[in-house]
Structure formats: C-alpha cells, structure tokens
Amino acid sequence: VNSLIGQAWLPMGQDAPALPPAYVAGGALEQVELAYTDGQRAESTRAELLTLSAEEAESIEAARVTLPTPDLAGLVLVDTPGLNDPDTARLTQTVYGLLPRADLALLVLDSAQALGASEQELLARHLAPAGLHRLVVILNRDDALENETQRLEVQERVQRMLAPCFDPAPQVLPYAARAALRARERADTRLLARSGYPELRALLTECARDRVGILHEAAA
C-alpha cells in the first residue's frame, strides 16, 4: 500500500507489528483514525501509525487513513494482516468477511518462497471458496531474485500451482514494493518502470474505472 500512495504510511518490514485491516482512501483532508476493540475511536497521526508497538496494535480493530492524493481516486485500499500469521489469528474471520466485498483482491507473496505448504492450504481451503470477484497474485520482492530466468521460473511455477484452485487462473504480477516506493519518493522513472509499479497501477485504474461503470449502470 505504501508504494501505491507514494509515501510510507503503514508499518513495513519484518519487525513491523501486524496491523488489523487498514482502510486507505482519498479525501479532502489528511486524517488518521483508529478504532479500538473496546469500541472507542481516536484520531492519530502518520508518525504514531508508523511507530505502533505490537502491544498497541493488538488493541486496534481497524485503522482508517484519508489522503488528498489523486493516486486514490475511485479506490479504497484495504491492507490486511497475513492470513497464515499466528500473531493475527484473532483477525482471520474479519479478513475473510472482507474478501467477497472487494472488487479486487491482491494476494501478496514473497517471490523467493512463494506458495509454501501453508499458503497452498490457505488457497485451497479458504480463498478458492471465498467468492472473490477477482484475484491477482503479486509476487513481491521480485528484485531479490537472481535473474530474469529465475523470475520466469517462479512465475510459471506459481501459475501451475494456482491453476487447480481457480478457474480462470489468477493473473500473476511481479513486483518490488520497496523499489517502487523508493522510486516514487525520488522521482526515479527508470527504477519505477523496473519495479512493476506501472503494471499494478494500470490494474487498479482499470478496476476503479470498471467500478464507476457498474455504479452508473445501477443508477440508470
């Protein structure tokens, strides 16, 4: 999500606490609101969101971020915790409840270890029967692979493993989120092009356009 909005707003990295669902949308003002498990709500800031401890994150039910940026036009991005993460088991049913309501679900996998045994079980038992409108698999950290041959091998292997679970098989996109974020922060067009960002942005733009068309038809 950070790379898609061009700034770091949500914790990232291996040591970052697992957040509950974070809703990121466009709006007139920059706002952060945290909804707690006890029913309380409180305004927050980008700095506080980025420095949340694991203990603080456990008391949060949802985070809502509003940003005045054209990157979010027609979109509401929902960043969810990993479904096979034991630290966020309490949120699993919440995430499953969100999936059928999403116009597009992005399953983010690590290119270096995509579709291990636990992820295959997750796909077969939970995602395949979840009633998804559309699923796209993002192979993140594509830039950590050695060469183009290895990248193609990983993409082909993932597509073969997805085929028995989904018909039609989901689209697979290579991506490098950290490189995309760095490129956007530095206005580095070459790095941005190599990161896979243009392809992912085009996918989201298509999704937003299709959603507007559905709404117009429904109102006609």
ZADREN-818144 format. One line per 3 residues: number of its first residue (from 1); for each residue x, y, z of N, C-alpha, C. Coordinates in nm, 4 decimals, always signed. Layout:
<atoms>
NUM	X Y Z X Y Z X Y Z ~ ... $
</atoms>
This chain:
<atoms>
1	+0.0829 -0.1201 +0.0000 +0.0000 +0.0000 +0.0000 +0.0869 +0.1258 +0.0000 ~ +0.1961 +0.1235 +0.0758 +0.2835 +0.2412 +0.0790 +0.3334 +0.2794 -0.0603 ~ +0.3721 +0.1793 -0.1379 +0.4239 +0.2097 -0.2716 +0.3146 +0.2642 -0.3632 $
4	+0.1910 +0.2257 -0.3392 +0.0813 +0.2706 -0.4247 +0.0422 +0.4152 -0.3967 ~ +0.0668 +0.4627 -0.2733 +0.0344 +0.6018 -0.2418 +0.1587 +0.6910 -0.2435 ~ +0.2758 +0.6296 -0.2648 +0.3962 +0.7088 -0.2824 +0.4617 +0.7572 -0.1547 $
7	+0.4132 +0.7142 -0.0389 +0.4702 +0.7514 +0.0902 +0.4481 +0.6379 +0.1893 ~ +0.5373 +0.6289 +0.2873 +0.5206 +0.5281 +0.3920 +0.4198 +0.5777 +0.4949 ~ +0.3048 +0.5135 +0.4997 +0.2005 +0.5448 +0.5978 +0.1722 +0.4288 +0.6902 $
10	+0.1984 +0.3079 +0.6449 +0.1726 +0.1888 +0.7250 +0.3050 +0.1220 +0.7597 ~ +0.3151 +0.0629 +0.8790 +0.4397 -0.0040 +0.9178 +0.4795 -0.1095 +0.8163 ~ +0.6096 -0.1204 +0.7915 +0.6568 -0.2200 +0.6960 +0.7879 -0.2786 +0.7448 $
13	+0.8254 -0.3930 +0.6891 +0.9472 -0.4611 +0.7303 +0.9162 -0.5794 +0.8198 ~ +1.0129 -0.6670 +0.8355 +0.9931 -0.7910 +0.9111 +0.9615 -0.7648 +1.0580 ~ +1.0103 -0.6557 +1.1127 +0.9890 -0.6270 +1.2546 +0.8649 -0.5428 +1.2806 $
16	+0.7933 -0.5056 +1.1754 +0.6742 -0.4214 +1.1931 +0.5623 -0.5029 +1.2561 ~ +0.4857 -0.4423 +1.3465 +0.3723 -0.5155 +1.4061 +0.2653 -0.5412 +1.3026 ~ +0.1940 -0.6504 +1.3191 +0.0843 -0.6831 +1.2279 -0.0360 -0.5974 +1.2633 $
19	-0.0748 -0.5113 +1.1710 -0.1894 -0.4243 +1.1935 -0.3194 -0.4966 +1.1595 ~ -0.4298 -0.4548 +1.2195 -0.5615 -0.5010 +1.1744 -0.5886 -0.4387 +1.0386 ~ -0.7022 -0.4668 +0.9753 -0.7297 -0.4058 +0.8450 -0.7143 -0.2541 +0.8489 $
22	-0.6386 -0.2018 +0.7529 -0.6169 -0.0574 +0.7403 -0.6820 -0.0111 +0.6104 ~ -0.7807 +0.0778 +0.6217 -0.8542 +0.1299 +0.5070 -0.7899 +0.2619 +0.4641 ~ -0.7457 +0.2683 +0.3397 -0.6790 +0.3881 +0.2887 -0.7584 +0.4401 +0.1697 $
25	-0.8068 +0.5639 +0.1791 -0.8922 +0.6202 +0.0735 -0.8556 +0.7657 +0.0497 ~ -0.9031 +0.8190 -0.0619 -0.8812 +0.9597 -0.0928 -0.9826 +1.0472 -0.0207 ~ -0.9450 +1.1713 +0.0013 -1.0343 +1.2664 +0.0677 -0.9760 +1.4062 +0.0630 $
28	-1.0520 +1.5024 +0.1111 -1.0090 +1.6414 +0.1060 -0.8981 +1.6717 +0.2054 ~ -0.8964 +1.5980 +0.3177 -0.8010 +1.6257 +0.4240 -0.7213 +1.5009 +0.4605 ~ -0.6031 +1.5225 +0.5154 -0.5194 +1.4140 +0.5641 -0.5652 +1.3778 +0.7054 $
31	-0.6135 +1.2544 +0.7220 -0.6672 +1.2137 +0.8510 -0.6294 +1.0691 +0.8808 ~ -0.6117 +1.0397 +1.0091 -0.5894 +0.9029 +1.0558 -0.6814 +0.8797 +1.1744 ~ -0.7587 +0.7718 +1.1699 -0.8468 +0.7365 +1.2807 -0.8258 +0.5900 +1.3163 $
34	-0.8162 +0.5640 +1.4458 -0.8002 +0.4277 +1.4947 -0.9270 +0.3853 +1.5681 ~ -0.9799 +0.2687 +1.5312 -1.0951 +0.2110 +1.6005 -1.0440 +0.0984 +1.6884 ~ -1.0751 +0.1063 +1.8176 -1.0223 +0.0103 +1.9145 -1.1221 -0.1019 +1.9418 $
37	-1.0707 -0.2106 +1.9943 -1.1545 -0.3282 +2.0193 -1.2595 -0.3028 +2.1271 ~ -1.2407 -0.1993 +2.2107 -1.3397 -0.1686 +2.3142 -1.4481 -0.0734 +2.2653 ~ -1.4461 -0.0438 +2.1333 -1.5479 +0.0435 +2.0755 -1.5092 +0.1901 +2.0690 $
40	-1.3975 +0.2267 +2.1282 -1.3532 +0.3657 +2.1266 -1.2871 +0.3986 +1.9920 ~ -1.2931 +0.5259 +1.9552 -1.2253 +0.5761 +1.8358 -1.1398 +0.6956 +1.8736 ~ -1.0270 +0.7114 +1.8047 -0.9385 +0.8233 +1.8360 -0.8640 +0.8674 +1.7110 $
43	-0.8436 +0.9978 +1.6976 -0.7622 +1.0493 +1.5892 -0.6153 +1.0169 +1.6165 ~ -0.5407 +0.9956 +1.5106 -0.3998 +0.9633 +1.5243 -0.3208 +1.0400 +1.4180 ~ -0.1949 +1.0043 +1.4016 -0.1086 +1.0708 +1.3039 -0.0279 +0.9662 +1.2274 $
46	+0.0315 +1.0104 +1.1208 +0.1178 +0.9216 +1.0429 +0.2339 +0.8703 +1.1291 ~ +0.2942 +0.9594 +1.2056 +0.4077 +0.9205 +1.2900 +0.3678 +0.8142 +1.3913 ~ +0.2519 +0.8307 +1.4533 +0.2058 +0.7331 +1.5518 +0.1748 +0.5990 +1.4862 $
49	+0.1174 +0.6048 +1.3676 +0.0826 +0.4819 +1.2965 +0.2087 +0.4025 +1.2614 ~ +0.3118 +0.4731 +1.2181 +0.4356 +0.4068 +1.1762 +0.5156 +0.3506 +1.2928 ~ +0.4896 +0.4001 +1.4134 +0.5690 +0.3566 +1.5291 +0.4880 +0.2742 +1.6289 $
52	+0.3747 +0.2219 +1.5874 +0.2938 +0.1383 +1.6763 +0.3725 +0.0162 +1.7226 ~ +0.3586 -0.0159 +1.8497 +0.4191 -0.1383 +1.9007 +0.3228 -0.2547 +1.8785 ~ +0.3731 -0.3761 +1.8929 +0.2876 -0.4942 +1.8760 +0.1761 -0.4940 +1.9795 $
55	+0.2064 -0.4513 +2.1003 +0.1049 -0.4470 +2.2060 -0.0045 -0.3459 +2.1732 ~ +0.0348 -0.2297 +2.1198 -0.0632 -0.1281 +2.0822 -0.1500 -0.1769 +1.9663 ~ -0.0882 -0.2447 +1.8707 -0.1620 -0.2934 +1.7542 -0.2685 -0.3951 +1.7937 $
58	-0.2438 -0.4729 +1.8977 -0.3392 -0.5747 +1.9406 -0.4705 -0.5153 +1.9905 ~ -0.4667 -0.3905 +2.0364 -0.5882 -0.3280 +2.0897 -0.6682 -0.2553 +1.9825 ~ -0.6200 -0.2583 +1.8564 -0.6840 -0.1853 +1.7471 -0.7640 -0.2816 +1.6601 $
61	-0.8856 -0.2425 +1.6281 -0.9727 -0.3246 +1.5427 -0.9580 -0.2864 +1.3962 ~ -0.9374 -0.1574 +1.3690 -0.9210 -0.1105 +1.2314 -0.8548 +0.0267 +1.2327 ~ -0.7833 +0.0562 +1.1246 -0.7240 +0.1887 +1.1043 -0.7806 +0.2463 +0.9756 $
64	-0.8114 +0.3760 +0.9785 -0.8650 +0.4425 +0.8592 -0.7800 +0.5645 +0.8276 ~ -0.7262 +0.5663 +0.7058 -0.6387 +0.6748 +0.6612 -0.7016 +0.7410 +0.5402 ~ -0.7125 +0.8741 +0.5454 -0.7650 +0.9519 +0.4330 -0.6559 +1.0463 +0.3853 $
67	-0.6316 +1.0459 +0.2544 -0.5230 +1.1272 +0.1998 -0.5707 +1.2043 +0.0774 ~ -0.5329 +1.3307 +0.0657 -0.5695 +1.4099 -0.0518 -0.4716 +1.3846 -0.1669 ~ -0.4882 +1.2727 -0.2349 -0.3979 +1.2364 -0.3437 -0.4757 +1.1759 -0.4596 $
70	-0.4398 +1.2110 -0.5831 -0.5075 +1.1514 -0.6993 -0.4796 +1.0021 -0.7140 ~ -0.3766 +0.9529 -0.6460 -0.3459 +0.8094 -0.6523 -0.4611 +0.7235 -0.6026 ~ -0.5463 +0.7812 -0.5195 -0.6550 +0.7040 -0.4588 -0.7911 +0.7350 -0.5199 $
73	-0.7925 +0.8062 -0.6298 -0.9195 +0.8412 -0.6933 -0.9976 +0.7155 -0.7311 ~ -1.1195 +0.7049 -0.6785 -1.2050 +0.5913 -0.7090 -1.1675 +0.4627 -0.6392 ~ -1.0726 +0.4698 -0.5433 -1.0234 +0.3483 -0.4792 -1.0355 +0.3562 -0.3274 $
76	-1.0589 +0.2425 -0.2666 -1.0396 +0.2243 -0.1227 -0.9490 +0.1024 -0.1091 ~ -0.8265 +0.1246 -0.0641 -0.7325 +0.0150 -0.0450 -0.7462 -0.0379 +0.0975 ~ -0.7531 -0.1685 +0.1117 -0.7632 -0.2293 +0.2434 -0.6433 -0.3215 +0.2620 $
79	-0.5533 -0.2813 +0.3501 -0.4349 -0.3609 +0.3794 -0.4680 -0.4529 +0.4964 ~ -0.4603 -0.5838 +0.4748 -0.4983 -0.6797 +0.5789 -0.3752 -0.7538 +0.6301 ~ -0.3816 -0.8060 +0.7512 -0.2711 -0.8882 +0.8020 -0.2654 -1.0209 +0.7279 $
82	-0.1497 -1.0861 +0.7350 -0.1351 -1.2156 +0.6702 -0.2286 -1.3185 +0.7294 ~ -0.2944 -1.3943 +0.6448 -0.3941 -1.4904 +0.6929 -0.3316 -1.6130 +0.7577 ~ -0.2041 -1.6399 +0.7297 -0.1393 -1.7546 +0.7933 -0.0392 -1.7100 +0.8992 $
85	-0.0605 -1.5889 +0.9536 +0.0249 -1.5338 +1.0577 -0.0381 -1.5644 +1.1939 ~ +0.0272 -1.6454 +1.2786 -0.0321 -1.6795 +1.4083 -0.0542 -1.5585 +1.4987 ~ +0.0208 -1.4511 +1.4762 +0.0062 -1.3321 +1.5600 -0.1235 -1.2567 +1.5319 $
88	-0.1877 -1.2865 +1.4191 -0.3105 -1.2139 +1.3834 -0.4287 -1.3084 +1.3662 ~ -0.4243 -1.4235 +1.4330 -0.5319 -1.5221 +1.4197 -0.6668 -1.4644 +1.4598 ~ -0.6670 -1.3695 +1.5544 -0.7936 -1.3114 +1.6005 -0.8646 -1.2332 +1.4902 $
91	-0.7897 -1.1946 +1.3863 -0.8460 -1.1115 +1.2799 -0.8846 -1.1921 +1.1562 ~ -0.8601 -1.3234 +1.1594 -0.8806 -1.4057 +1.0402 -1.0226 -1.3958 +0.9869 ~ -1.1216 -1.4109 +1.0729 -1.2604 -1.4086 +1.0278 -1.2993 -1.2708 +0.9752 $
94	-1.2416 -1.1659 +1.0339 -1.2673 -1.0300 +0.9839 -1.2189 -1.0163 +0.8403 ~ -1.1003 -1.0692 +0.8140 -1.0442 -1.0603 +0.6787 -1.1256 -1.1438 +0.5807 ~ -1.1639 -1.2655 +0.6203 -1.2453 -1.3490 +0.5317 -1.3782 -1.2805 +0.4990 $
97	-1.4318 -1.2058 +0.5940 -1.5563 -1.1337 +0.5699 -1.5405 -1.0202 +0.4701 ~ -1.4191 -0.9664 +0.4605 -1.3937 -0.8560 +0.3670 -1.3780 -0.9049 +0.2224 ~ -1.3259 -1.0243 +0.2049 -1.2875 -1.0710 +0.0714 -1.4006 -1.0697 -0.0308 $
100	-1.5200 -1.1216 -0.0002 -1.6258 -1.1211 -0.1026 -1.6757 -0.9807 -0.1365 ~ -1.6457 -0.8821 -0.0513 -1.6918 -0.7449 -0.0748 -1.5928 -0.6643 -0.1576 ~ -1.4752 -0.7203 -0.1822 -1.3717 -0.6483 -0.2565 -1.3899 -0.6683 -0.4069 $
103	-1.3777 -0.5602 -0.4825 -1.3818 -0.5718 -0.6284 -1.2579 -0.6437 -0.6808 ~ -1.1472 -0.6263 -0.6088 -1.0205 -0.6875 -0.6494 -0.9425 -0.7252 -0.5242 ~ -0.8985 -0.8506 -0.5156 -0.8155 -0.8962 -0.4046 -0.6739 -0.9195 -0.4562 $
106	-0.5773 -0.8609 -0.3868 -0.4365 -0.8800 -0.4216 -0.3730 -0.9709 -0.3178 ~ -0.3299 -1.0881 -0.3586 -0.2607 -1.1806 -0.2701 -0.1109 -1.1575 -0.2875 ~ -0.0473 -1.1043 -0.1838 +0.0949 -1.0682 -0.1918 +0.1789 -1.1835 -0.1378 $
109	+0.2657 -1.2360 -0.2230 +0.3554 -1.3454 -0.1860 +0.4998 -1.3000 -0.2019 ~ +0.5888 -1.3637 -0.1279 +0.7320 -1.3379 -0.1397 +0.7855 -1.4201 -0.2566 ~ +0.8419 -1.3529 -0.3549 +0.8915 -1.4242 -0.4739 +0.9925 -1.5329 -0.4395 $
112	+1.0710 -1.5106 -0.3348 +1.1771 -1.6049 -0.3008 +1.1238 -1.7337 -0.2397 ~ +1.0008 -1.7311 -0.1864 +0.9445 -1.8514 -0.1254 +0.7936 -1.8585 -0.1470 ~ +0.7537 -1.8297 -0.2691 +0.6106 -1.8209 -0.2999 +0.5429 -1.9567 -0.2944 $
115	+0.4251 -1.9569 -0.2336 +0.3374 -2.0739 -0.2259 +0.4040 -2.1934 -0.1586 ~ +0.4351 -2.1720 -0.0314 +0.4775 -2.2837 +0.0515 +0.3554 -2.3665 +0.0887 ~ +0.3764 -2.4677 +0.1707 +0.2680 -2.5598 +0.2061 +0.1526 -2.4883 +0.2749 $
118	+0.1828 -2.3978 +0.3683 +0.0758 -2.3286 +0.4406 -0.0030 -2.2360 +0.3479 ~ +0.0654 -2.1741 +0.2511 -0.0038 -2.0860 +0.1577 -0.0902 -2.1659 +0.0610 ~ -0.0438 -2.2826 +0.0201 -0.1247 -2.3678 -0.0671 -0.2522 -2.4119 +0.0039 $
121	-0.2407 -2.4452 +0.1323 -0.3584 -2.4844 +0.2095 -0.4547 -2.3676 +0.2233 ~ -0.4003 -2.2476 +0.2446 -0.4816 -2.1269 +0.2545 -0.5608 -2.1038 +0.1263 ~ -0.4954 -2.1202 +0.0127 -0.5628 -2.1018 -0.1161 -0.6751 -2.2028 -0.1353 $
124	-0.6438 -2.3287 -0.1144 -0.7403 -2.4344 -0.1423 -0.8587 -2.4324 -0.0455 ~ -0.8322 -2.4091 +0.0835 -0.9372 -2.4208 +0.1842 -1.0160 -2.2916 +0.2064 ~ -0.9527 -2.1771 +0.1818 -1.0169 -2.0518 +0.2195 -1.0376 -1.9537 +0.1040 $
127	-0.9353 -1.9299 +0.0233 -0.9501 -1.8298 -0.0819 -1.0316 -1.8801 -0.2006 ~ -1.0081 -2.0037 -0.2423 -1.0812 -2.0566 -0.3577 -1.2331 -2.0530 -0.3377 ~ -1.2852 -2.0910 -0.2185 -1.4310 -2.0872 -0.1991 -1.4825 -1.9550 -0.1398 $
130	-1.3994 -1.8499 -0.1381 -1.4364 -1.7259 -0.0679 -1.5297 -1.6350 -0.1469 ~ -1.5580 -1.6702 -0.2714 -1.6469 -1.5861 -0.3510 -1.5815 -1.4575 -0.3979 ~ -1.4514 -1.4643 -0.4314 -1.3782 -1.3460 -0.4759 -1.4276 -1.3005 -0.6127 $
133	-1.4425 -1.1697 -0.6298 -1.4791 -1.1166 -0.7610 -1.3624 -1.1306 -0.8582 ~ -1.2431 -1.0994 -0.8084 -1.1246 -1.1106 -0.8928 -1.0024 -1.1201 -0.8031 ~ -0.9133 -1.2123 -0.8350 -0.7908 -1.2307 -0.7576 -0.6704 -1.2102 -0.8480 $
136	-0.5744 -1.1301 -0.8006 -0.4465 -1.1125 -0.8688 -0.3362 -1.1432 -0.7683 ~ -0.2416 -1.2243 -0.8078 -0.1312 -1.2619 -0.7201 -0.0120 -1.1710 -0.7484 ~ +0.0377 -1.1057 -0.6431 +0.1514 -1.0163 -0.6542 +0.2749 -1.0878 -0.6005 $
139	+0.3731 -1.1089 -0.6850 +0.4985 -1.1708 -0.6417 +0.5945 -1.0597 -0.6010 ~ +0.5902 -1.0252 -0.4726 +0.6709 -0.9144 -0.4226 +0.8173 -0.9567 -0.4060 ~ +0.9026 -0.8571 -0.3923 +1.0476 -0.8765 -0.3824 +1.1014 -0.9476 -0.5064 $
142	+1.0422 -0.9166 -0.6199 +1.0888 -0.9722 -0.7472 +1.2347 -0.9351 -0.7736 ~ +1.2762 -0.8197 -0.7229 +1.4133 -0.7748 -0.7444 +1.5148 -0.8528 -0.6616 ~ +1.4688 -0.9380 -0.5686 +1.5605 -1.0198 -0.4889 +1.6026 -1.1468 -0.5628 $
145	+1.5338 -1.1788 -0.6717 +1.5696 -1.2971 -0.7499 +1.6933 -1.2679 -0.8340 ~ +1.7637 -1.3729 -0.8712 +1.8957 -1.3553 -0.9322 +1.8929 -1.2973 -1.0726 ~ +1.7994 -1.3444 -1.1554 +1.7998 -1.3019 -1.2957 +1.6616 -1.3236 -1.3560 $
148	+1.6480 -1.2860 -1.4823 +1.5192 -1.2957 -1.5497 +1.4737 -1.4411 -1.5645 ~ +1.5687 -1.5315 -1.5839 +1.5335 -1.6728 -1.5960 +1.4673 -1.7233 -1.4681 ~ +1.5231 -1.6871 -1.3546 +1.4656 -1.7297 -1.2276 +1.3294 -1.6641 -1.2057 $
151	+1.3147 -1.5393 -1.2467 +1.1851 -1.4712 -1.2321 +1.0772 -1.5443 -1.3117 ~ +1.1085 -1.5813 -1.4344 +1.0111 -1.6506 -1.5182 +0.9788 -1.7879 -1.4608 ~ +1.0785 -1.8562 -1.4068 +1.0556 -1.9872 -1.3475 +0.9601 -1.9779 -1.2288 $
154	+0.9795 -1.8760 -1.1452 +0.8924 -1.8576 -1.0285 +0.7502 -1.8270 -1.0735 ~ +0.7356 -1.7374 -1.1716 +0.6024 -1.7017 -1.2203 +0.5309 -1.8231 -1.2781 ~ +0.6017 -1.9032 -1.3580 +0.5406 -2.0213 -1.4193 +0.5029 -2.1254 -1.3138 $
157	+0.5874 -2.1433 -1.2125 +0.5576 -2.2402 -1.1066 +0.4343 -2.1981 -1.0283 ~ +0.4254 -2.0691 -0.9952 +0.3102 -2.0201 -0.9201 +0.1826 -2.0352 -1.0029 ~ +0.1891 -2.0046 -1.1312 +0.0713 -2.0193 -1.2166 +0.0251 -2.1640 -1.2238 $
160	+0.1190 -2.2587 -1.2314 +0.0837 -2.4012 -1.2350 +0.0161 -2.4435 -1.1042 ~ +0.0648 -2.3928 -0.9930 +0.0105 -2.4312 -0.8630 -0.1254 -2.3668 -0.8363 ~ -0.1511 -2.2524 -0.8989 -0.2796 -2.1853 -0.8812 -0.3897 -2.2481 -0.9662 $
163	-0.3514 -2.3022 -1.0798 -0.4493 -2.3498 -1.1776 -0.5521 -2.4473 -1.1211 ~ -0.5155 -2.5457 -1.0364 -0.6169 -2.6391 -0.9863 -0.7191 -2.5758 -0.8916 ~ -0.6851 -2.4603 -0.8336 -0.7727 -2.3981 -0.7340 -0.8684 -2.2959 -0.7931 $
166	-0.8323 -2.2376 -0.9083 -0.9111 -2.1272 -0.9624 -0.9358 -2.1469 -1.1117 ~ -1.0544 -2.1113 -1.1537 -1.0899 -2.1156 -1.2951 -1.1719 -1.9904 -1.3282 ~ -1.1149 -1.8957 -1.4050 -0.9821 -1.8992 -1.4651 -0.8718 -1.8741 -1.3619 $
169	-0.7498 -1.9087 -1.3986 -0.6363 -1.8898 -1.3091 -0.6122 -1.7402 -1.2888 ~ -0.5746 -1.6997 -1.1679 -0.5499 -1.5572 -1.1418 -0.4311 -1.5038 -1.2213 ~ -0.4363 -1.3764 -1.2496 -0.3224 -1.3081 -1.3105 -0.2099 -1.3003 -1.2083 $
172	-0.0854 -1.3146 -1.2526 +0.0316 -1.3085 -1.1650 +0.1181 -1.1910 -1.2088 ~ +0.1480 -1.1015 -1.1140 +0.2283 -0.9826 -1.1447 +0.3549 -0.9806 -1.0595 ~ +0.4727 -0.9704 -1.1212 +0.5948 -0.9496 -1.0426 +0.6000 -0.8055 -0.9930 $
175	+0.6537 -0.7859 -0.8727 +0.6539 -0.6518 -0.8136 +0.7703 -0.6391 -0.7162 ~ +0.8135 -0.5158 -0.6948 +0.9163 -0.4848 -0.5965 +0.8693 -0.3610 -0.5213 ~ +0.7974 -0.3829 -0.4106 +0.7303 -0.2732 -0.3412 +0.8272 -0.1695 -0.2866 $
178	+0.9351 -0.2143 -0.2250 +1.0303 -0.1184 -0.1687 +1.0966 -0.0352 -0.2777 ~ +1.1289 -0.1000 -0.3891 +1.1891 -0.0267 -0.5008 +1.0900 +0.0737 -0.5583 ~ +0.9625 +0.0341 -0.5666 +0.8604 +0.1248 -0.6191 +0.8438 +0.2465 -0.5285 $
181	+0.8416 +0.2223 -0.3969 +0.8287 +0.3337 -0.3025 +0.9491 +0.4259 -0.3113 ~ +1.0678 +0.3681 -0.3155 +1.1901 +0.4483 -0.3258 +1.1906 +0.5295 -0.4556 ~ +1.1485 +0.4667 -0.5647 +1.1455 +0.5349 -0.6938 +1.0479 +0.6524 -0.6926 $
184	+0.9330 +0.6343 -0.6290 +0.8341 +0.7415 -0.6249 +0.8817 +0.8558 -0.5354 ~ +0.9462 +0.8213 -0.4263 +0.9976 +0.9252 -0.3368 +1.1075 +1.0069 -0.4024 ~ +1.1854 +0.9445 -0.4918 +1.2987 +1.0109 -0.5567 +1.2685 +1.0543 -0.6996 $
187	+1.1444 +1.0279 -0.7458 +1.1069 +1.0590 -0.8838 +1.2019 +0.9916 -0.9835 ~ +1.2366 +0.8671 -0.9559 +1.3270 +0.7888 -1.0411 +1.2418 +0.7057 -1.1369 ~ +1.2242 +0.7552 -1.2584 +1.1342 +0.6896 -1.3536 +1.1862 +0.5534 -1.3999 $
190	+1.3174 +0.5392 -1.4122 +1.3728 +0.4112 -1.4572 +1.3506 +0.3024 -1.3520 ~ +1.3803 +0.3346 -1.2276 +1.3587 +0.2371 -1.1211 +1.2107 +0.2040 -1.1072 ~ +1.1262 +0.3033 -1.1232 +0.9818 +0.2813 -1.1124 +0.9343 +0.1847 -1.2204 $
193	+0.9845 +0.2020 -1.3418 +0.9453 +0.1137 -1.4520 +0.9897 -0.0299 -1.4263 ~ +1.1064 -0.0478 -1.3649 +1.1583 -0.1824 -1.3384 +1.0876 -0.2490 -1.2207 ~ +1.0261 -0.1701 -1.1351 +0.9662 -0.2244 -1.0127 +0.8364 -0.3008 -1.0356 $
196	+0.7731 -0.2800 -1.1498 +0.6422 -0.3405 -1.1748 +0.5268 -0.2491 -1.1371 ~ +0.5605 -0.1287 -1.0896 +0.4555 -0.0350 -1.0473 +0.3616 +0.0040 -1.1614 ~ +0.4110 +0.0367 -1.2818 +0.3177 +0.0781 -1.3884 +0.2106 -0.0267 -1.4172 $
199	+0.2476 -0.1534 -1.4149 +0.1508 -0.2592 -1.4424 +0.0466 -0.2703 -1.3307 ~ +0.0919 -0.2593 -1.2066 -0.0019 -0.2672 -1.0947 -0.0920 -0.1449 -1.0909 ~ -0.0360 -0.0284 -1.1188 -0.1177 +0.0935 -1.1215 -0.2225 +0.0847 -1.2316 $
202	-0.1859 +0.0326 -1.3482 -0.2814 +0.0175 -1.4579 -0.3951 -0.0766 -1.4179 ~ -0.3627 -0.1809 -1.3435 -0.4638 -0.2755 -1.2966 -0.5632 -0.2072 -1.2032 ~ -0.5133 -0.1263 -1.1100 -0.6011 -0.0566 -1.0163 -0.6856 +0.0494 -1.0868 $
205	-0.6273 +0.1174 -1.1837 -0.7024 +0.2173 -1.2605 -0.8162 +0.1510 -1.3371 ~ -0.7879 +0.0349 -1.3945 -0.8913 -0.0414 -1.4658 -1.0035 -0.0822 -1.3702 ~ -0.9648 -0.1257 -1.2508 -1.0637 -0.1682 -1.1515 -1.1525 -0.0517 -1.1100 $
208	-1.0915 +0.0651 -1.0854 -1.1693 +0.1831 -1.0469 -1.2636 +0.2253 -1.1592 ~ -1.2164 +0.2188 -1.2831 -1.2997 +0.2565 -1.3972 -1.4171 +0.1617 -1.4138 ~ -1.3908 +0.0320 -1.3967 -1.4987 -0.0669 -1.4069 -1.6019 -0.0463 -1.2968 $
211	-1.5548 -0.0111 -1.1777 -1.6472 +0.0095 -1.0657 -1.7377 +0.1288 -1.0915 ~ -1.6807 +0.2357 -1.1470 -1.7619 +0.3530 -1.1803 -1.8654 +0.3172 -1.2849 ~ -1.8268 +0.2354 -1.3835 -1.9222 +0.1943 -1.4855 -2.0359 +0.1143 -1.4290 $
214	-2.0068 +0.0260 -1.3309 -2.1129 -0.0530 -1.2654 -2.2085 +0.0387 -1.1898 ~ -2.1543 +0.1366 -1.1194 -2.2382 +0.2290 -1.0428 -2.3272 +0.3107 -1.1345 ~ -2.2717 +0.3537 -1.2485 -2.3518 +0.4326 -1.3439 -2.4655 +0.3479 -1.3993 $
217	-2.4367 +0.2215 -1.4304 -2.5413 +0.1324 -1.4829 -2.6505 +0.1092 -1.3787 ~ -2.6085 +0.0943 -1.2536 -2.7055 +0.0692 -1.1470 -2.7966 +0.1916 -1.1236 ~ -2.7407 +0.3106 -1.1473 -2.8176 +0.4333 -1.1239 -2.9065 +0.4705 -1.2426 $
220	-2.8765 +0.4109 -1.3578 -2.9506 +0.4471 -1.4802 -3.0939 +0.3934 -1.4756 $
</atoms>
